[in-house]
């Protein structure tokens, strides 16, 4: 690169000199050589005019023939003055001019001025001098031709110098252009080898890694900046490899956990079978034999014995109800999983018919908006209506007639439902707690139940792709709001994978809750959910 700069500097200096030399020679040619030759021709014309006027006057004696002579004298002075200004610094040209001037002065002193000064009548006698003056003027002509020849040669030499200088200038500029082209080629080749090539290799390596060849290492080549970039990309690749290895281990662990979960679900199914068959029968026997004991030996038992027998029968009955509710909770999404178009209004009417006795006993009034058709499981949606309406009637206010209203409105791709009652309501601090298993806000004596109903409602709604919550801002009762995908929306029918995930998800708390219930955690202090 330094050599290139030196060469370009030398060529640039030479080119500048050539330009300056070309301009100087051009100026000298235009301002000195050509004007000097022109003035030499004018000097010749002025002297020729003098000679012509003197000859005509000498032959005719007429004064009008002296006019060219007089004008020639003035033109001669001007031409000589201009020539001296143009060739004053050149000895040879000045010598030529002096020679012309001397011969012209000799001719003028010998011939021109005497003839021009003679009166008209005597001018004829001066004719003899005219013939003698011709040879004298020929010497003037010879000096003029010599002067013009020298000036023409000088002008031709200057033109030749100008042509040589121009050729030199053009050659220098051509050399500069060649050097620039060579430098450009070298720079391009250097960029290709030092930048473009390493960049292409880095891009190819990065594409291989992006295509999944994570074991392909990225080599650091090229300039320092590219090597740092390659090092950063290589570090990123190594981090990706580490993360992929971690993800693979996590996936393996997840597969093991999924296998454990499937095994746990199978155990839960076995537990459900045992609970629905083997546990039910001993509970019925306990209750039946306690009642038989009370009838047969009632006369011989005191009041405390009768109270103990009542506790045993009541506990067996409650355990039986709890087991049935747990079975129903665990079956949501597994046993009942037939998705089809469901007319919610018809399902609600069927539910109200099933609840006709408690509705009549409580004097409750149930109203509803026109309800849509959705995609879901008819049995589960019936359980949803039954739990929500029965809860609204159960937790009624003692000082007013129960009133329940079911509303429905379309909100984009979902239907938004609300079950509103005028009962005792739910405090804002309990709006999330009531959806947990076995959570109660009141004692069993005040409001019977197992505390599973609203948990089952949440499981049903989420299985159908919706959400459910208690409106904390509603006053004068409780309002439970839930959503279901509208018929025809993308979320209306859960995919098999989603259904399987939903089944696996809720079963884990169901299994834990079932085990906790069997261990004696069947009672609490939350609001029951039917």
DONUTOR-694991 format. One record per residue (C-alpha): residue in one letter; x, y, z. Coordinates in steps of 0.02 Angstrom, whole numbers, padded with zeros to 5 digits, always signed. Layout:
BEGIN
aXYZ...
end
This chain:
BEGIN
x+00000+00000+00000x+00143+00121+00041x+00227+00083-00126x+00063+00118-00215x+00048+00285-00126x+00228+00331-00175x+00196+00285-00358x+00034+00383-00360x+00121+00532-00279x+00261+00532-00409x+00139+00511-00552x+00029+00647-00481x+00176+00767-00466x+00231+00725-00644x+00054+00750-00706x+00042+00918-00619x+00207+00971-00698x+00147+00913-00869x-00013+01012-00848x+00082+01166-00795x+00208+01144-00937x+00068+01121-01064x-00018+01278-01002x+00145+01377-01007x+00190+01323-01184x+00011+01355-01242x+00015+01528-01167x+00187+01564-01246x+00125+01503-01415x-00035+01603-01406x+00033+01759-01322x+00210+01772-01399x+00250+01662-01550x+00093+01684-01651x+00073+01872-01613x+00260+01900-01654x+00240+01817-01824x+00083+01917-01857x+00172+02080-01810x+00318+02033-01922x+00197+02015-02067x+00119+02183-02021x+00292+02262-02017x+00324+02193-02191x+00158+02262-02252x+00199+02432-02178x+00369+02439-02266x+00293+02376-02429x+00163+02514-02418x+00302+02643-02394x+00397+02577-02544x+00240+02577-02652x+00195+02755-02602x+00370+02823-02632x+00382+02739-02803x+00212+02804-02857x+00251+02981-02800x+00419+02978-02888x+00340+02922-03050x+00188+03038-03048x+00233+03179-02931x+00058+03171-02860x+00039+03200-02672x-00101+03071-02649x+00026+02934-02686x+00116+02981-02524x-00031+02929-02418x+00022+02742-02413x+00197+02800-02370x+00134+02906-02226x+00018+02768-02161x+00158+02642-02181x+00272+02745-02069x+00141+02745-01929x+00106+02559-01949x+00294+02525-01948x+00316+02613-01782x+00171+02516-01704x+00231+02349-01770x+00411+02380-01713x+00351+02431-01540x+00242+02277-01523x+00380+02163-01588x+00504+02234-01463x+00379+02198-01323x+00353+02019-01383x+00534+01967-01420x+00627+02081-01301x+00695+01934-01199x+00753+01835-01351x+00923+01891-01423x+00903+01806-01593x+00731+01880-01625x+00789+02049-01563x+00940+02040-01681x+00826+02000-01828x+00716+02147-01783x+00867+02263-01768x+00931+02204-01938x+00763+02239-02019x+00755+02406-01934x+00932+02455-01990x+00902+02407-02173x+00734+02494-02172x+00813+02650-02096x+00950+02646-02227x+00824+02631-02368x+00717+02770-02293x+00867+02887-02271x+00935+02855-02444x+00776+02840-02548x+00609+02865-02462x+00631+03025-02367x+00723+03121-02508x+00589+03071-02635x+00446+03111-02516x+00526+03279-02473x+00550+03333-02655x+00418+03453-02724x+00302+03388-02855x+00394+03462-03008x+00560+03402-02942x+00493+03230-02897x+00514+03177-03077x+00700+03213-03065x+00705+03096-02914x+00643+02952-03021x+00821+02898-03049x+00835+02864-02863x+00684+02751-02870x+00775+02627-02980x+00924+02632-02862x+00808+02612-02710x+00738+02448-02776x+00898+02354-02739x+00906+02436-02567x+00727+02384-02528x+00765+02207-02587x+00889+02195-02443x+00747+02249-02327x+00637+02114-02401x+00776+01988-02372x+00790+02040-02188x+00600+02028-02168x+00597+01853-02244x+00738+01799-02130x+00646+01870-01978x+00483+01785-02025x+00573+01621-02060x+00654+01624-01888x+00488+01671-01803x+00399+01532-01898x+00533+01408-01846x+00517+01465-01666x+00328+01449-01677x+00343+01274-01752x+00466+01224-01616x+00349+01288-01482x+00205+01191-01562x+00314+01035-01564x+00357+01062-01380x+00173+01082-01345x+00133+00920-01435x+00272+00829-01340x+00212+00898-01176x+00034+00847-01214x+00091+00671-01257x+00186+00666-01093x+00034+00730-01000x-00079+00602-01080x+00046+00464-01043x+00058+00517-00861x-00131+00520-00844x-00145+00352-00930x-00016+00282-00809x-00112+00356-00663x-00271+00276-00730x-00183+00109-00749x-00113+00121-00573x-00286+00165-00505x-00363+00017-00597x-00228-00097-00531x-00253-00029-00355x-00441-00056-00372x-00412-00234-00431x-00292-00266-00289x-00412-00189-00162x-00556-00292-00232x-00454-00450-00224x-00395-00406-00049x-00574-00375+00007x-00628-00538-00073x-00494-00636+00014x-00492-00541+00177x-00676-00493+00200x-00797-00566+00072x-00724-00742+00077x-00723-00754+00268x-00897-00679+00273x-00961-00808+00148x-00881-00948+00249x-00955-00878+00409x-01127-00867+00324x-01112-01046+00260x-01064-01108+00434x-01207-01011+00513x-01331-01083+00386x-01270-01259+00424x-01299-01228+00609x-01470-01152+00572x-01516-01308+00472x-01485-01416+00625x-01301-01463+00612x-01266-01399+00787x-01105-01500+00800x-01025-01402+00656x-00899-01281+00731x-00874-01107+00658x-00694-01067+00611x-00627-00891+00645x-00542-00821+00488x-00513-00653+00408x-00481-00485+00492x-00489-00458+00679x-00668-00393+00675x-00727-00546+00577x-00632-00661+00694x-00719-00581+00843x-00887-00599+00755x-00850-00782+00716x-00801-00809+00897x-00965-00732+00956x-01065-00842+00836x-00967-00995+00893x-01002-00950+01075x-01187-00933+01032x-01183-01104+00946x-01105-01182+01100x-01238-01103+01210x-01371-01172+01093x-01293-01344+01101x-01292-01333+01291x-01473-01276+01293x-01523-01415+01172x-01437-01543+01282x-01528-01472+01432x-01692-01473+01335x-01662-01654+01285x-01631-01702+01464x-01786-01604+01516x-01887-01692+01380x-01825-01860+01440x-01873-01813+01617x-02041-01750+01554x-02071-01915+01465x-02031-02006+01625x-02149-01893+01721x-02282-01920+01589x-02261-02107+01609x-02276-02085+01798x-02430-01978+01769x-02509-02111+01658x-02469-02239+01790x-02545-02125+01922x-02700-02101+01815x-02715-02288+01795x-02704-02304+01984x-02837-02169+01999x-02949-02267+01881x-02921-02419+01988x-02961-02316+02142x-03120-02253+02059x-03173-02430+02022x-03135-02484+02200x-03223-02331+02271x-03376-02358+02163x-03392-02541+02203x-03288-02609+02346x-03300-02455+02461x-03484-02422+02430x-03537-02593+02491x-03448-02586+02662x-03519-02411+02691x-03695-02473+02654x-03668-02621+02770x-03606-02507+02909x-03757-02395+02892x-03880-02541+02875x-03814-02640+03022x-03808-02484+03131x-03990-02452+03090x-04034-02637+03122x-03941-02628+03288x-04041-02473+03333x-04208-02554+03289x-04176-02722+03372x-04091-02662+03527x-04160-02487+03535x-04260-02522+03692x-04103-02574+03784x-03994-02428+03728x-03984-02262+03816x-03992-02093+03732x-03802-02079+03710x-03798-02249+03620x-03934-02190+03501x-03832-02031+03471x-03674-02133+03430x-03771-02242+03309x-03839-02084+03223x-03662-02016+03207x-03604-02180+03128x-03748-02184+03003x-03726-02000+02959x-03538-02021+02935x-03563-02171+02822x-03691-02077+02718x-03579-01924+02702x-03431-02031+02654x-03538-02114+02521x-03591-01944+02452x-03412-01883+02455x-03352-02035+02359x-03488-02012+02229x-03442-01827+02207x-03258-01869+02190x-03300-02000+02059x-03404-01874+01963x-03262-01745+01974x-03130-01868+01913x-03238-01923+01766x-03250-01748+01692x-03157-01752+01526x-03129-01941+01532x-03291-02036+01544x-03400-01900+01467x-03309-01836+01313x-03434-01836+01170x-03424-01666+01084x-03574-01622+00981x-03688-01474+00953x-03783-01444+01115x-03938-01336+01135x-03904-01253+01303x-04084-01197+01320x-04146-01376+01307x-04011-01435+01429x-04062-01299+01553x-04245-01349+01540x-04198-01530+01576x-04095-01474+01726x-04238-01368+01794x-04354-01518+01779x-04230-01621+01879x-04224-01484+02012x-04411-01457+02015x-04433-01521+02194x-04305-01405+02279x-04364-01263+02168x-04543-01288+02223x-04496-01309+02406x-04396-01147+02406x-04518-01053+02296x-04373-01002+02182x-04405-00913+02018x-04282-00956+01878x-04279-00852+01719x-04159-00851+01573x-04118-00763+01410x-04126-00856+01246x-03979-00976+01255x-03871-01025+01105x-03812-01189+01035x-03629-01231+01069x-03513-01377+01038x-03480-01483+01192x-03529-01632+01298x-03713-01632+01343x-03692-01727+01506x-03554-01612+01571x-03648-01454+01522x-03801-01523+01612x-03695-01550+01769x-03634-01368+01749x-03811-01298+01748x-03864-01412+01891x-03722-01358+02005x-03741-01172+01968x-03932-01166+01985x-03936-01278+02139x-03803-01172+02223x-03902-01015+02185x-04057-01091+02265x-03965-01172+02411x-03878-01013+02467x-04034-00907+02464x-04069-00762+02581x-04193-00805+02721x-04285-00640+02704x-04331-00644+02518x-04392-00763+02386x-04251-00840+02283x-04233-00769+02108x-04109-00839+01982x-04075-00768+01809x-03966-00845+01673x-03903-00720+01542x-03806-00748+01381x-03722-00628+01259x-03605-00649+01112x-03430-00577+01137x-03327-00606+00979x-03286-00791+00965x-03359-00837+01135x-03525-00837+01225x-03525-00751+01393x-03648-00825+01520x-03694-00763+01693x-03795-00850+01830x-03858-00713+01948x-03953-00740+02111x-04016-00633+02255x-03946-00745+02392x-03818-00719+02528x-03679-00685+02401x-03491-00720+02406x-03365-00600+02482x-03233-00528+02363x-03095-00612+02462x-03172-00784+02428x-03202-00767+02239x-03054-00880+02199x-03059-00993+02351x-03234-01060+02315x-03171-01148+02156x-03049-01259+02255x-03093-01436+02310x-03177-01452+02481x-03176-01264+02512x-03326-01206+02616x-03378-01036+02681x-03511-01104+02799x-03531-01252+02916x-03608-01416+02859x-03753-01392+02978x-03800-01225+02898x-03778-01280+02717x-03751-01465+02677x-03634-01519+02538x-03458-01581+02501x-03377-01423+02429x-03343-01500+02258x-03479-01421+02150x-03392-01259+02095x-03227-01351+02072x-03319-01469+01955x-03395-01318+01865x-03222-01244+01834x-03157-01410+01769x-03305-01428+01649x-03289-01249+01583x-03100-01259+01560x-03118-01429+01476x-03232-01343+01348x-03104-01204+01319x-03186-01069+01425x-03159-00976+01588x-03263-00956+01746x-03256-00831+01889x-03361-00745+02021x-03403-00562+01987x-03330-00472+02140x-03421-00309+02101x-03596-00382+02103x-03699-00339+02257x-03863-00410+02324x-03819-00591+02289x-03692-00689+02188x-03652-00688+02003x-03550-00826+01922x-03488-00781+01748x-03416-00908+01625x-03377-00917+01440x-03391-01052+01308x-03325-01047+01129x-03456-01001+01002x-03511-01138+00883x-03397-01140+00731x-03249-01050+00814x-03076-01127+00813x-03087-01167+00999x-03261-01243+00995x-03199-01423+00985x-03042-01461+01086x-02909-01559+00993x-02865-01733+01050x-02702-01673+01121x-02789-01533+01215x-02918-01653+01282x-02782-01771+01339x-02688-01629+01423x-02848-01571+01508x-02880-01747+01566x-02706-01766+01635x-02704-01594+01716x-02862-01600+01823x-02835-01783+01868x-02682-01741+01968x-02774-01630+02093x-02918-01752+02087x-02806-01895+02136x-02725-01793+02275x-02895-01735+02336x-02961-01912+02335x-02815-01974+02437x-02833-01826+02558x-03018-01862+02577x-02986-02043+02619x-02860-01988+02748x-02990-01885+02840x-02986-01713+02760x-03165-01722+02699x-03230-01575+02802x-03194-01388+02794x-03272-01219+02823x-03303-01158+02644x-03461-01123+02546x-03516-01290+02474x-03539-01309+02289x-03683-01433+02290
end
